[in-house]
Amino acid sequence: MWPSGGLPRYRVKGKIPIEHQFQTGKALCVWGDAGWGQLVRQGKYKDGRFADELVEACASMIRGWNPKPLPTWITCVPSLRHPKLVPDFSQQLANKLNLPFRVALKKTDDRPEQKTMANSTQQARNIDGAFALDEQQVLTGSVLLIDDMVDSRWTFTVVSWLLLTHGIDNVFPVALALTGHS
């Protein structure tokens, strides 16, 4: 369900049709946990890039998961705060999985981080109208949608809806880390 009152900028409300919902996704780790979680934190806030070990681990996770139907390309959730971080990781992951990568989504304006929102409705409204699709970059078939962290899941919901309403068959979300806010 969209939040009570819907998302006015995207002109959606009520139940999200099944054909506009993302498929079950995966996360590599929990934010800050020993191992991968520490590497995600270090990459995001210290190194400005994610370690090659995270690319390899994520590729291995996806191969083991083997989502069906198999994704035919990769895109990612854009960020204005860290504009190269997730696209660079996604490109490396695409290379490792032998899939094309496209920057099919754009962030239209800066918003507060989802983790600063007090509840689910605020999180949803925080991203209402914050993303747009670059239709020239969209490929056909199923897509892996990559993000570094997942807090509320509203970002995955909204950008998946954008992709699915423009002809994508399936969206499989993949996050490097789940935060403790979910």
Backbone as a printed PyTorch tensor [residue, N CA C, xyz], in Angstrom:
tensor([[[  0.8390,  -1.1900,   0.0000],
         [  0.0000,   0.0000,   0.0000],
         [  0.8810,   1.2510,   0.0000]],

        [[  0.4280,   2.2310,  -0.7800],
         [  1.0510,   3.5320,  -0.6550],
         [  0.6240,   4.1030,   0.6960]],

        [[  1.3430,   5.0560,   1.2630],
         [  0.9500,   5.5960,   2.5620],
         [ -0.4040,   6.2880,   2.4720]],

        [[ -1.0400,   6.4590,   3.5980],
         [ -2.3210,   7.1580,   3.6630],
         [ -2.1960,   8.5090,   2.9650]],

        [[ -3.0860,   8.7910,   2.0420],
         [ -3.0210,  10.0240,   1.2690],
         [ -2.1800,   9.9010,   0.0140]],

        [[ -1.4640,   8.7750,  -0.1310],
         [ -0.6740,   8.5250,  -1.3310],
         [  0.5610,   9.3880,  -1.4540]],

        [[  1.1080,   9.4030,  -2.6560],
         [  2.2540,  10.2410,  -3.0010],
         [  1.7860,  11.2110,  -4.0810]],

        [[  1.4200,  12.4370,  -3.6940],
         [  0.8040,  13.3840,  -4.6370],
         [  1.6510,  13.7180,  -5.8680]],

        [[  2.9500,  13.8520,  -5.7120],
         [  3.7840,  14.2260,  -6.8660],
         [  3.8240,  13.1130,  -7.9120]],

        [[  3.8090,  11.8530,  -7.4530],
         [  3.7720,  10.7330,  -8.3920],
         [  2.3380,  10.3440,  -8.7570]],

        [[  1.3680,  10.9760,  -8.1100],
         [ -0.0570,  10.7350,  -8.3780],
         [ -0.4360,   9.2640,  -8.1890]],

        [[  0.0000,   8.7050,  -7.0450],
         [ -0.3540,   7.3260,  -6.7020],
         [ -0.9530,   7.2910,  -5.3030]],

        [[ -1.8940,   6.3620,  -5.1110],
         [ -2.4650,   6.1500,  -3.7830],
         [ -3.1260,   4.7830,  -3.7680]],

        [[ -3.4490,   4.3370,  -2.5710],
         [ -4.1170,   3.0550,  -2.4240],
         [ -3.1630,   1.8780,  -2.5350]],

        [[ -3.7110,   0.7830,  -3.0370],
         [ -2.9290,  -0.4490,  -3.1640],
         [ -1.9870,  -0.3690,  -4.3650]],

        [[ -0.7590,  -0.8100,  -4.1610],
         [  0.2010,  -0.8650,  -5.2650],
         [ -0.1070,  -2.1240,  -6.0640]],

        [[ -0.4520,  -1.9900,  -7.3460],
         [ -0.7520,  -3.1900,  -8.1420],
         [  0.4260,  -4.1680,  -8.1320]],

        [[  0.1310,  -5.4460,  -8.1060],
         [  1.1590,  -6.4830,  -8.0430],
         [  2.1850,  -6.3310,  -9.1650]],

        [[  1.7390,  -5.9120, -10.3420],
         [  2.6650,  -5.7590, -11.4660],
         [  3.6000,  -4.5580, -11.3090]],

        [[  3.3630,  -3.7160, -10.2840],
         [  4.2170,  -2.5620, -10.0120],
         [  5.0050,  -2.7320,  -8.7150]],

        [[  5.0730,  -3.9710,  -8.2040],
         [  5.8130,  -4.2640,  -6.9790],
         [  7.1070,  -4.9920,  -7.3150]],

        [[  8.1730,  -4.6680,  -6.5600],
         [  9.4370,  -5.3540,  -6.7900],
         [  9.3840,  -6.7840,  -6.2640]],

        [[ 10.3040,  -7.6110,  -6.7660],
         [ 10.4310,  -8.9910,  -6.3200],
         [ 11.2170,  -9.0300,  -5.0070]],

        [[ 11.2540, -10.1910,  -4.3850],
         [ 12.0530, -10.3560,  -3.1740],
         [ 13.4980,  -9.9970,  -3.4800]],

        [[ 14.1110,  -9.2470,  -2.5860],
         [ 15.4820,  -8.8100,  -2.7830],
         [ 16.4370,  -9.4460,  -1.8000]],

        [[ 17.6620,  -8.9700,  -1.8250],
         [ 18.7270,  -9.4800,  -0.9580],
         [ 19.5610,  -8.3230,  -0.4390]],

        [[ 20.1430,  -8.5460,   0.7480],
         [ 21.1380,  -7.6320,   1.3080],
         [ 22.3470,  -8.4660,   1.7130]],

        [[ 23.5170,  -7.9410,   1.4620],
         [ 24.7500,  -8.6570,   1.7620],
         [ 24.9980,  -8.7660,   3.2610]],

        [[ 24.6390,  -7.7180,   4.0190],
         [ 24.9710,  -7.7130,   5.4460],
         [ 24.0730,  -6.7370,   6.1960]],

        [[ 24.3200,  -6.6650,   7.4870],
         [ 23.6760,  -5.6750,   8.3420],
         [ 24.6970,  -4.5700,   8.5970]],

        [[ 24.2460,  -3.3340,   8.5070],
         [ 25.1040,  -2.1600,   8.6540],
         [ 25.9270,  -2.2460,   9.9300]],

        [[ 27.2240,  -2.0650,   9.7960],
         [ 28.1230,  -1.9860,  10.9350],
         [ 28.5580,  -3.3140,  11.5230]],

        [[ 27.9640,  -4.4220,  11.0800],
         [ 28.3790,  -5.7270,  11.5910],
         [ 29.8400,  -5.9970,  11.2360]],

        [[ 30.4540,  -6.8570,  12.0310],
         [ 31.8310,  -7.2610,  11.7360],
         [ 31.8600,  -7.8870,  10.3480]],

        [[ 32.9350,  -7.7180,   9.6500],
         [ 33.0450,  -8.2790,   8.3060],
         [ 32.5250,  -7.3170,   7.2670]],

        [[ 31.5240,  -7.7690,   6.4910],
         [ 31.0210,  -6.9630,   5.3780],
         [ 30.4700,  -5.6240,   5.8540]],

        [[ 29.7740,  -5.6100,   6.9710],
         [ 29.1900,  -4.3650,   7.4700],
         [ 30.2280,  -3.2950,   7.7430]],

        [[ 31.3570,  -3.6950,   8.2940],
         [ 32.4460,  -2.7490,   8.5400],
         [ 33.0490,  -2.2540,   7.2210]],

        [[ 33.1600,  -3.1550,   6.2380],
         [ 33.6880,  -2.7490,   4.9330],
         [ 32.7520,  -1.7760,   4.2210]],

        [[ 31.4410,  -1.9850,   4.3650],
         [ 30.4750,  -1.0550,   3.7590],
         [ 30.6320,   0.3200,   4.4110]],

        [[ 30.6880,   0.3550,   5.7310],
         [ 30.8430,   1.6350,   6.4580],
         [ 32.1320,   2.3380,   6.0320]],

        [[ 33.2350,   1.5930,   5.9870],
         [ 34.5220,   2.1770,   5.6080],
         [ 34.4760,   2.7200,   4.1780]],

        [[ 33.8590,   1.9660,   3.2730],
         [ 33.7810,   2.4140,   1.8820],
         [ 32.9580,   3.6710,   1.7210]],

        [[ 31.8460,   3.7280,   2.4370],
         [ 30.9500,   4.8760,   2.2790],
         [ 31.4980,   6.1410,   2.9310]],

        [[ 32.0260,   6.0190,   4.1420],
         [ 32.3820,   7.2280,   4.8970],
         [ 33.8700,   7.5110,   5.0120]],

        [[ 34.7190,   6.5670,   4.6260],
         [ 36.1540,   6.8110,   4.7320],
         [ 36.8500,   6.7720,   3.3710]],

        [[ 36.6640,   5.6770,   2.6380],
         [ 37.3940,   5.4860,   1.3840],
         [ 36.7520,   6.1650,   0.1840]],

        [[ 35.4360,   6.3830,   0.2240],
         [ 34.7390,   6.9650,  -0.9210],
         [ 34.5450,   5.9850,  -2.0620]],

        [[ 34.7720,   4.7090,  -1.8000],
         [ 34.5390,   3.6380,  -2.7710],
         [ 34.4170,   2.3440,  -1.9840]],

        [[ 33.6730,   1.4090,  -2.5750],
         [ 33.5010,   0.1240,  -1.9240],
         [ 34.5990,  -0.8310,  -2.3530]],

        [[ 35.0780,  -1.6060,  -1.3950],
         [ 36.1850,  -2.5360,  -1.6100],
         [ 35.8330,  -3.5890,  -2.6480]],

        [[ 36.8600,  -4.0320,  -3.3570],
         [ 36.6930,  -5.0900,  -4.3500],
         [ 36.1070,  -6.3570,  -3.7180]],

        [[ 36.4240,  -6.5950,  -2.4430],
         [ 35.8670,  -7.7630,  -1.7450],
         [ 34.3490,  -7.7050,  -1.6740]],

        [[ 33.7860,  -6.5010,  -1.5650],
         [ 32.3280,  -6.3510,  -1.5350],
         [ 31.7140,  -6.6550,  -2.8970]],

        [[ 32.3970,  -6.2680,  -3.9540],
         [ 31.9230,  -6.5860,  -5.3070],
         [ 31.8850,  -8.1010,  -5.4740]],

        [[ 32.9760,  -8.7550,  -5.1010],
         [ 33.0610, -10.2100,  -5.2300],
         [ 32.0070, -10.9000,  -4.3640]],

        [[ 31.8380, -10.4450,  -3.1250],
         [ 30.8600, -11.0590,  -2.2140],
         [ 29.4350, -10.8660,  -2.7300]],

        [[ 29.1440,  -9.6900,  -3.2420],
         [ 27.8000,  -9.4110,  -3.7650],
         [ 27.5320, -10.2530,  -5.0160]],

        [[ 28.5100, -10.3620,  -5.8840],
         [ 28.3600, -11.1960,  -7.0890],
         [ 28.1160, -12.6520,  -6.6960]],

        [[ 28.8470, -13.1190,  -5.7120],
         [ 28.6710, -14.4940,  -5.2360],
         [ 27.2800, -14.6940,  -4.6320]],

        [[ 26.8180, -13.7020,  -3.8600],
         [ 25.4800, -13.7690,  -3.2740],
         [ 24.4210, -13.8600,  -4.3730]],

        [[ 24.5570, -13.0380,  -5.3990],
         [ 23.5700, -13.0190,  -6.4920],
         [ 23.6010, -14.3270,  -7.2670]],

        [[ 24.7960, -14.8360,  -7.5390],
         [ 24.8940, -16.1230,  -8.2470],
         [ 24.2280, -17.2420,  -7.4310]],

        [[ 24.4550, -17.2670,  -6.1280],
         [ 23.8500, -18.2790,  -5.2700],
         [ 22.3430, -18.1290,  -5.1600]],

        [[ 21.8740, -16.9030,  -5.1750],
         [ 20.4470, -16.5930,  -5.1000],
         [ 19.7580, -17.0370,  -6.3820]],

        [[ 20.3680, -16.6850,  -7.5270],
         [ 19.8600, -17.0700,  -8.8390],
         [ 18.4000, -16.6500,  -9.0430]],

        [[ 18.1090, -15.3390,  -8.9670],
         [ 16.7190, -14.8870,  -9.1140],
         [ 16.1390, -15.2770, -10.4720]],

        [[ 14.8650, -15.5870, -10.4790],
         [ 14.1690, -15.9930, -11.7110],
         [ 12.9980, -15.0560, -11.9580]],

        [[ 12.8010, -14.5950, -13.1760],
         [ 13.6740, -14.7940, -14.3250],
         [ 14.9960, -14.0480, -14.1320]],

        [[ 16.0380, -14.5690, -14.7170],
         [ 17.3620, -13.9790, -14.5510],
         [ 17.3790, -12.5170, -15.0100]],

        [[ 17.9470, -11.6440, -14.1950],
         [ 18.0920, -10.2470, -14.6220],
         [ 18.9720, -10.1420, -15.8660]],

        [[ 18.6080,  -9.2040, -16.7210],
         [ 19.3450,  -9.0080, -17.9650],
         [ 20.2050,  -7.7440, -17.9430]],

        [[ 20.0680,  -6.9370, -16.8720],
         [ 20.8620,  -5.7220, -16.7520],
         [ 20.8390,  -5.2320, -15.3170]],

        [[ 21.6320,  -4.2000, -15.0360],
         [ 21.7640,  -3.6260, -13.6920],
         [ 21.6020,  -2.1190, -13.7760]],

        [[ 20.8990,  -1.5690, -12.7770],
         [ 20.8560,  -0.1230, -12.5680],
         [ 21.0050,   0.1170, -11.0750]],

        [[ 21.0210,   1.3790, -10.6710],
         [ 21.2120,   1.6730,  -9.2490],
         [ 20.4020,   2.8880,  -8.8200]],

        [[ 20.2480,   2.9940,  -7.5080],
         [ 19.5680,   4.1370,  -6.9030],
         [ 20.5670,   5.2970,  -6.8670]],

        [[ 20.2140,   6.4310,  -7.4470],
         [ 21.1400,   7.5640,  -7.4710],
         [ 21.1710,   8.3190,  -6.1450]],

        [[ 22.2620,   9.0380,  -5.9340],
         [ 22.4330,   9.8540,  -4.7280],
         [ 23.1020,  11.1640,  -5.1040]],

        [[ 22.6400,  12.2530,  -4.5350],
         [ 23.3050,  13.5360,  -4.7430],
         [ 24.4370,  13.7280,  -3.7350]],

        [[ 24.3540,  13.0760,  -2.5560],
         [ 25.3990,  13.1810,  -1.5410],
         [ 26.6650,  12.4140,  -1.9290]],

        [[ 26.4930,  11.2710,  -2.5440],
         [ 27.6070,  10.4070,  -2.9540],
         [ 27.3550,   9.9730,  -4.4060]],

        [[ 27.4870,  10.8900,  -5.3700],
         [ 27.0360,  10.6150,  -6.7370],
         [ 27.7580,   9.4830,  -7.4650]],

        [[ 28.9870,   9.1640,  -7.0940],
         [ 29.7360,   8.1270,  -7.8140],
         [ 29.7900,   6.8020,  -7.0640]],

        [[ 29.5030,   6.8030,  -5.7800],
         [ 29.7200,   5.6380,  -4.9300],
         [ 28.9660,   4.3950,  -5.4080]],

        [[ 27.6630,   4.4700,  -5.5030],
         [ 26.8670,   3.3010,  -5.8950],
         [ 26.9660,   3.0230,  -7.3990]],

        [[ 26.9840,   4.0300,  -8.2650],
         [ 27.1840,   3.7200,  -9.6880],
         [ 28.5160,   3.0130,  -9.9740]],

        [[ 29.5880,   3.4410,  -9.3200],
         [ 30.8800,   2.7810,  -9.5370],
         [ 30.8310,   1.3320,  -9.0670]],

        [[ 30.2460,   1.0960,  -7.8950],
         [ 30.0950,  -0.2680,  -7.3930],
         [ 29.2330,  -1.0920,  -8.3490]],

        [[ 28.1290,  -0.5060,  -8.8030],
         [ 27.2050,  -1.2140,  -9.6950],
         [ 27.8700,  -1.5740, -11.0210]],

        [[ 28.6910,  -0.6770, -11.5360],
         [ 29.4150,  -0.9670, -12.7830],
         [ 30.3750,  -2.1360, -12.5860]],

        [[ 31.0900,  -2.1440, -11.4640],
         [ 32.0050,  -3.2550, -11.1800],
         [ 31.2350,  -4.5710, -11.0150]],

        [[ 30.0940,  -4.5010, -10.3430],
         [ 29.2660,  -5.6910, -10.1600],
         [ 28.7470,  -6.1930, -11.5080]],

        [[ 28.3080,  -5.2800, -12.3440],
         [ 27.8300,  -5.6500, -13.6840],
         [ 28.9380,  -6.3380, -14.4770]],

        [[ 30.1440,  -5.7960, -14.3990],
         [ 31.2810,  -6.4190, -15.0890],
         [ 31.4970,  -7.8390, -14.5720]],

        [[ 31.4390,  -8.0060, -13.2600],
         [ 31.6670,  -9.3140, -12.6420],
         [ 30.5830, -10.3140, -13.0520]],

        [[ 29.3430,  -9.8410, -13.2400],
         [ 28.2210, -10.7100, -13.5960],
         [ 27.9850, -10.7820, -15.1100]],

        [[ 28.8120, -10.0820, -15.8720],
         [ 28.6670, -10.0370, -17.3390],
         [ 27.2870,  -9.5220, -17.7650]],

        [[ 26.8580,  -8.4450, -17.1180],
         [ 25.5810,  -7.8070, -17.4400],
         [ 25.8280,  -6.3440, -17.7950]],

        [[ 25.0100,  -5.7700, -18.6640],
         [ 25.1360,  -4.3360, -18.9310],
         [ 24.6580,  -3.5140, -17.7320]],

        [[ 25.2860,  -2.3680, -17.5460],
         [ 24.9020,  -1.4260, -16.4900],
         [ 24.4550,  -0.1290, -17.1340]],

        [[ 23.3390,   0.4050, -16.6630],
         [ 22.8360,   1.6960, -17.1370],
         [ 22.4170,   2.5420, -15.9370]],

        [[ 22.7120,   3.8290, -16.0080],
         [ 22.2310,   4.7820, -15.0120],
         [ 20.8540,   5.2270, -15.5010]],

        [[ 19.8310,   4.4630, -15.1340],
         [ 18.4820,   4.6780, -15.6490],
         [ 17.6370,   5.5830, -14.7640]],

        [[ 18.1390,   5.8970, -13.5820],
         [ 17.3830,   6.7190, -12.6330],
         [ 18.1680,   7.9780, -12.2990]],

        [[ 17.4370,   9.0470, -12.0650],
         [ 18.0430,  10.3210, -11.6800],
         [ 17.4020,  10.7960, -10.3820]],

        [[ 18.1960,  11.4090,  -9.5400],
         [ 17.6780,  12.0440,  -8.3270],
         [ 17.3950,  13.4910,  -8.7080]],

        [[ 16.1390,  13.9040,  -8.5440],
         [ 15.7490,  15.2210,  -9.0310],
         [ 16.0440,  16.3450,  -8.0510]],

        [[ 16.0780,  16.0370,  -6.7500],
         [ 16.4640,  17.0380,  -5.7690],
         [ 16.8950,  16.3610,  -4.4780]],

        [[ 17.6610,  17.0920,  -3.6870],
         [ 18.1950,  16.5440,  -2.4510],
         [ 17.1140,  16.5200,  -1.3790]],

        [[ 17.0520,  15.4520,  -0.6560],
         [ 16.0930,  15.2850,   0.4410],
         [ 16.8500,  14.8170,   1.6740]],

        [[ 16.2650,  14.9760,   2.8600],
         [ 16.9100,  14.4310,   4.0610],
         [ 17.0520,  12.9120,   3.9410]],

        [[ 18.0330,  12.3490,   4.6350],
         [ 18.2150,  10.9040,   4.6190],
         [ 16.9940,  10.2200,   5.2250]],

        [[ 16.6450,   9.0590,   4.6910],
         [ 15.4760,   8.3210,   5.1670],
         [ 15.5640,   8.0290,   6.6580]],

        [[ 16.7690,   7.7630,   7.1530],
         [ 16.9150,   7.4120,   8.5600],
         [ 16.5630,   8.5600,   9.5030]],

        [[ 16.4450,   9.7730,   8.9580],
         [ 16.0810,  10.9080,   9.8100],
         [ 14.5670,  11.0940,   9.9320]],

        [[ 13.8030,  10.3330,   9.1780],
         [ 12.3440,  10.4380,   9.2080],
         [ 11.7860,   9.6480,  10.3940]],

        [[ 10.7250,  10.1710,  11.0000],
         [ 10.1840,   9.5800,  12.2280],
         [  9.3330,   8.3380,  11.9950]],

        [[  8.7330,   8.2130,  10.8050],
         [  7.8530,   7.0550,  10.5730],
         [  7.7680,   6.7430,   9.0790]],

        [[  7.0830,   5.6620,   8.7730],
         [  6.9940,   5.1740,   7.3950],
         [  6.3430,   6.1800,   6.4530]],

        [[  5.2870,   6.8420,   6.8920],
         [  4.6190,   7.8270,   6.0350],
         [  5.5590,   8.9760,   5.7050]],

        [[  6.2950,   9.4660,   6.6920],
         [  7.2630,  10.5320,   6.4270],
         [  8.3520,  10.0590,   5.4720]],

        [[  8.7940,   8.8050,   5.6220],
         [  9.8150,   8.2680,   4.7320],
         [  9.3080,   8.2080,   3.2960]],

        [[  8.0760,   7.7740,   3.1150],
         [  7.5030,   7.7040,   1.7710],
         [  7.3610,   9.0990,   1.1670]],

        [[  6.8200,  10.0210,   1.9140],
         [  6.6120,  11.3790,   1.4030],
         [  7.9370,  12.0960,   1.1540]],

        [[  8.9610,  11.7140,   1.9100],
         [ 10.2800,  12.3100,   1.7420],
         [ 10.8310,  12.0790,   0.3330]],

        [[ 10.4530,  10.9840,  -0.3000],
         [ 10.9770,  10.7080,  -1.6430],
         [  9.9390,  10.8830,  -2.7410]],

        [[  8.7510,  11.3790,  -2.3810],
         [  7.7200,  11.6410,  -3.3820],
         [  8.2360,  12.6860,  -4.3760]],

        [[  8.4030,  12.2760,  -5.6070],
         [  8.8930,  13.1740,  -6.6490],
         [ 10.4040,  13.3340,  -6.6980]],

        [[ 11.1360,  12.5950,  -5.8620],
         [ 12.5910,  12.7720,  -5.7720],
         [ 13.3730,  12.0270,  -6.8500]],

        [[ 12.7150,  11.1350,  -7.5930],
         [ 13.4060,  10.3450,  -8.6130],
         [ 12.6800,  10.4510,  -9.9450]],

        [[ 13.4720,  10.3610, -11.0060],
         [ 12.9200,  10.3380, -12.3620],
         [ 13.6480,   9.2780, -13.1660]],

        [[ 12.9880,   8.8060, -14.1870],
         [ 13.5410,   7.7700, -15.0480],
         [ 14.1440,   8.3970, -16.2980]],

        [[ 15.3350,   7.9630, -16.6760],
         [ 15.9420,   8.3470, -17.9430],
         [ 15.5930,   7.2320, -18.9270]],

        [[ 14.4980,   7.3930, -19.6410],
         [ 13.9680,   6.3290, -20.4950],
         [ 14.9530,   5.8810, -21.5700]],

        [[ 15.8750,   6.7430, -21.9740],
         [ 16.8600,   6.3540, -22.9860],
         [ 17.8720,   5.3460, -22.4470]],

        [[ 17.9980,   5.2560, -21.1270],
         [ 18.9410,   4.3280, -20.5060],
         [ 18.3050,   3.0040, -20.0880]],

        [[ 16.9830,   2.9200, -20.1640],
         [ 16.2740,   1.7290, -19.7180],
         [ 16.4050,   0.6150, -20.7590]],

        [[ 16.7870,  -0.5650, -20.2910],
         [ 16.8440,  -1.7490, -21.1390],
         [ 15.6100,  -2.6040, -20.8540]],

        [[ 15.4230,  -3.6570, -21.6180],
         [ 14.2610,  -4.5200, -21.4170],
         [ 14.6120,  -5.6840, -20.4990]],

        [[ 13.5750,  -6.4060, -20.0920],
         [ 13.7740,  -7.5920, -19.2630],
         [ 13.7070,  -7.2810, -17.7840]],

        [[ 14.3590,  -8.1180, -17.0010],
         [ 14.4070,  -7.9660, -15.5460],
         [ 15.7090,  -7.2680, -15.1580]],

        [[ 15.6710,  -6.5250, -14.0430],
         [ 16.8140,  -5.7150, -13.6440],
         [ 17.1750,  -5.9550, -12.1810]],

        [[ 18.4690,  -5.9110, -11.8970],
         [ 18.9620,  -5.8420, -10.5280],
         [ 19.0720,  -4.3650, -10.1830]],

        [[ 18.4260,  -3.9450,  -9.1090],
         [ 18.4380,  -2.5570,  -8.6540],
         [ 19.3300,  -2.4760,  -7.4230]],

        [[ 20.4450,  -1.7720,  -7.5300],
         [ 21.4690,  -1.7550,  -6.4910],
         [ 21.4000,  -0.4680,  -5.6740]],

        [[ 21.5490,  -0.6170,  -4.3450],
         [ 21.7100,   0.5200,  -3.4490],
         [ 22.7050,   0.1160,  -2.3670]],

        [[ 23.3100,   1.1010,  -1.7230],
         [ 24.2860,   0.7620,  -0.6920],
         [ 23.6080,   0.3520,   0.6130]],

        [[ 22.6070,   1.1050,   1.0340],
         [ 21.9240,   0.7940,   2.2920],
         [ 20.4240,   0.8710,   2.0900]],

        [[ 19.7050,   0.0520,   2.8250],
         [ 18.2550,   0.1110,   2.7970],
         [ 17.7750,   0.4050,   4.2130]],

        [[ 17.0240,   1.4990,   4.3380],
         [ 16.4620,   1.9050,   5.6240],
         [ 14.9760,   1.5640,   5.6680]],

        [[ 14.1890,   2.3050,   4.9230],
         [ 12.7310,   2.1830,   5.0030],
         [ 12.1330,   1.2420,   3.9580]],

        [[ 12.8490,   0.9750,   2.9170],
         [ 12.4030,   0.2280,   1.7450],
         [ 11.5090,   1.0690,   0.8260]],

        [[ 11.1880,   2.2940,   1.2050],
         [ 10.3830,   3.1550,   0.3410],
         [ 11.1530,   3.5630,  -0.9060]],

        [[ 12.4570,   3.7520,  -0.7800],
         [ 13.2340,   4.1010,  -1.9700],
         [ 13.1540,   2.9830,  -2.9910]],

        [[ 13.3670,   1.7370,  -2.5510],
         [ 13.2320,   0.6050,  -3.4670],
         [ 11.8200,   0.5350,  -4.0390]],

        [[ 10.8080,   0.8060,  -3.2260],
         [  9.4220,   0.7440,  -3.6790],
         [  9.1660,   1.7670,  -4.7830]],

        [[  9.5840,   2.9990,  -4.5660],
         [  9.3190,   4.0760,  -5.5210],
         [ 10.1140,   3.8940,  -6.8130]],

        [[ 11.4120,   3.6220,  -6.7150],
         [ 12.1760,   3.5010,  -7.9620],
         [ 11.7960,   2.2270,  -8.7180]],

        [[ 11.4130,   1.1730,  -8.0010],
         [ 10.9070,  -0.0350,  -8.6780],
         [  9.6150,   0.2830,  -9.4120]],

        [[  8.7280,   1.0170,  -8.7550],
         [  7.4730,   1.4280,  -9.3910],
         [  7.7590,   2.2200, -10.6760]],

        [[  8.7200,   3.1430, -10.6110],
         [  9.0850,   3.9100, -11.8120],
         [  9.5350,   2.9840, -12.9360]],

        [[ 10.3980,   2.0300, -12.6150],
         [ 10.8900,   1.0960, -13.6350],
         [  9.7700,   0.2040, -14.1680]],

        [[  8.9670,  -0.3310, -13.2750],
         [  7.9160,  -1.2740, -13.6720],
         [  6.7910,  -0.6120, -14.4630]],

        [[  6.5210,   0.6580, -14.2100],
         [  5.4900,   1.3570, -14.9750],
         [  6.0050,   1.7870, -16.3450]],

        [[  7.2820,   1.5370, -16.6090],
         [  7.8710,   1.8640, -17.9080],
         [  8.3720,   0.6140, -18.6290]],

        [[  7.7270,  -0.5150, -18.3580],
         [  7.9490,  -1.6960, -19.1720],
         [  8.9520,  -2.7240, -18.6850]],

        [[  9.5900,  -2.4880, -17.5510],
         [ 10.5210,  -3.4930, -17.0280],
         [  9.7030,  -4.6750, -16.5250]],

        [[ 10.2060,  -5.8930, -16.7710],
         [  9.4740,  -7.1040, -16.3790],
         [  9.4950,  -7.3490, -14.8760]],

        [[ 10.6690,  -7.3010, -14.2610],
         [ 10.8400,  -7.5550, -12.8390],
         [ 11.9810,  -6.7130, -12.3090]],

        [[ 11.8540,  -6.2710, -11.0600],
         [ 12.9290,  -5.5530, -10.3760],
         [ 13.3150,  -6.3720,  -9.1560]],

        [[ 14.6170,  -6.7050,  -9.0790],
         [ 15.1700,  -7.4390,  -7.9400],
         [ 16.0900,  -6.4900,  -7.1730]],

        [[ 15.6550,  -5.9670,  -6.0140],
         [ 16.4970,  -5.0400,  -5.2650],
         [ 17.6360,  -5.7550,  -4.5360]],

        [[ 18.7980,  -5.1200,  -4.5420],
         [ 19.9800,  -5.6370,  -3.8530],
         [ 20.6220,  -4.4760,  -3.1070]],

        [[ 20.8060,  -4.6700,  -1.7960],
         [ 21.4770,  -3.6630,  -0.9620],
         [ 22.7470,  -4.2590,  -0.3980]],

        [[ 23.7520,  -3.4250,  -0.2520],
         [ 24.9360,  -3.8940,   0.4370],
         [ 24.6430,  -4.1180,   1.9150]],

        [[ 23.8570,  -3.2340,   2.5280],
         [ 23.6050,  -3.3680,   3.9630],
         [ 22.1910,  -2.9660,   4.3480]],

        [[ 21.6300,  -3.7140,   5.2730],
         [ 20.3900,  -3.3380,   5.9470],
         [ 20.7760,  -2.5130,   7.1570]],

        [[ 20.0390,  -1.4590,   7.4070],
         [ 20.3340,  -0.6720,   8.6110],
         [ 19.4450,  -1.1660,   9.7540]],

        [[ 19.7300,  -0.7000,  10.9200],
         [ 18.9250,  -1.0720,  12.0810],
         [ 17.6150,  -0.3300,  12.1610]],

        [[ 17.3510,   0.5360,  11.1790],
         [ 16.1340,   1.3440,  11.1960],
         [ 14.9410,   0.6260,  10.5850]],

        [[ 15.1740,  -0.5190,   9.9350],
         [ 14.1050,  -1.2140,   9.2290],
         [ 13.3980,  -2.1770,  10.1630]]])
